[in-house]
Amino acid sequence: MSHKPQIRIPATYMRGGTSKGVFFNLTDLPEAAQVPGPARDALLLRVIGSPDPYGKQIDGMGGATSSTSKTVILSRSTRPDHDVDYLFGQVSIDRAFVDWSGNCGNLTAAVGAFGISTGLVDPDRIPDNGIATVRIWQVNIGKTIIAHVPITDGAVQETGDFELDGVTFPAAEVQIEFLDPADDTGGSMFPTGNLVDDLEVPGLGTLKATMINAGIPTIFVNAADIGYTGTELQEAINGDPKALEMFETLRAHGALRMGLISDLKEAAKRQHTPKVAFVAGPKDYLSSSGKPVQAEDVDLLVRALSMGKLHHAMMGTAAVAIGTAAAIPGTLVNLAAGGAERTAVRFGHPSGTLRVGAQARCENGEWTVTKAIMSRSARVLMEGWVRIPADSA
């Protein structure tokens, strides 16, 4: 029996924020994978090493966590006043599907750098030294993102002294602006029309919840209402099957209430969105690195789950949701932060702290957000080719 050799595909392995992913130029993919569909999904699953019943992704580029089971496809933008089109695929670890339902805010920090380095951004827009402004069209959610990428001697500057909790080493700062980040396809940024709802969840009863479409659809609940303090680290939740089941039940019922699914069974095929997060007022705690976080250094505490597990830091898109909700008086996030009007918030997460700003306003009884801003960093980890068996493409 003959076996086909592996094929190789140009790719770059990059860290963006507190995530890692495999980046592709659309035109480098096999022809069948250059369009959405089963061929593309099968290729990305094989690249990452999924589905893996062992949950380790040993035979692929994935790192067996939601933060490291990610893919990005970039192309020169076809939209006016944009440089690159950015498509994100969250690859399930133990199931055979790729979730295209949302963005990755962390990997957004690497999109501008990849676009510049691979020639997708017009060289005339790149200064010899200074900041290159890269206009990104986020295909998954249909939104504009602006990345401010530092340039030294005509090339992307990756090294620097910017420190990001959840990332071990310092790097160059990349400021990201998420323009008009609220979901405007279904009307209100708050899909139920309320800043706080009573959400019925089997096994938990009735919970107060803020459900918001900004950055990424997110369900916020109070930590105390589900038996937590807001200081938890990953092992406190990810090692507890009953807790994970509870959070998935909460997520499914919130998704149904937000109109993201029409039947609870659909939640299993929509793992990437919505996110679930729980909030609490400031408290002292030790981060996962052992660094103390003092109550006086944060406005509130937030813990969030991604792909069924507590995130080791904070998803970038969820940080947008946090910043937006914090700016709107009366949400659970705003109340946990003290209830005052604010344009920025610093919150504690398992790896440390993060600051995010948002500009929100109320017009005719409807809240809108014009911009959310945060700083991240990014760098190339490896570039060359990924190889997969020919029958995978």
GIBEL-V326339 format. One record per helix or strand. SS is the DSSP state (H for helix, E for strand). FROM is the first residue (numbers start at 1). TO is the last residue. If there is no record, write none. Layout:
BEGIN
ss=SS from=FROM to=TO
ss=SS from=FROM to=TO
END
This chain:
BEGIN
ss=E from=6 to=16
ss=E from=19 to=25
ss=H from=26 to=28
ss=H from=31 to=34
ss=H from=38 to=48
ss=H from=66 to=68
ss=E from=70 to=76
ss=E from=84 to=91
ss=E from=98 to=99
ss=H from=105 to=117
ss=H from=123 to=125
ss=E from=130 to=138
ss=E from=143 to=152
ss=E from=155 to=156
ss=E from=162 to=162
ss=E from=171 to=171
ss=E from=174 to=179
ss=E from=182 to=182
ss=E from=197 to=201
ss=E from=205 to=214
ss=E from=217 to=222
ss=H from=223 to=226
ss=H from=234 to=238
ss=H from=241 to=258
ss=H from=264 to=269
ss=E from=275 to=280
ss=E from=285 to=286
ss=E from=292 to=293
ss=H from=295 to=297
ss=E from=300 to=306
ss=E from=309 to=310
ss=H from=316 to=326
ss=H from=332 to=336
ss=E from=344 to=349
ss=E from=352 to=363
ss=E from=366 to=376
ss=E from=378 to=389
ss=H from=390 to=392
END
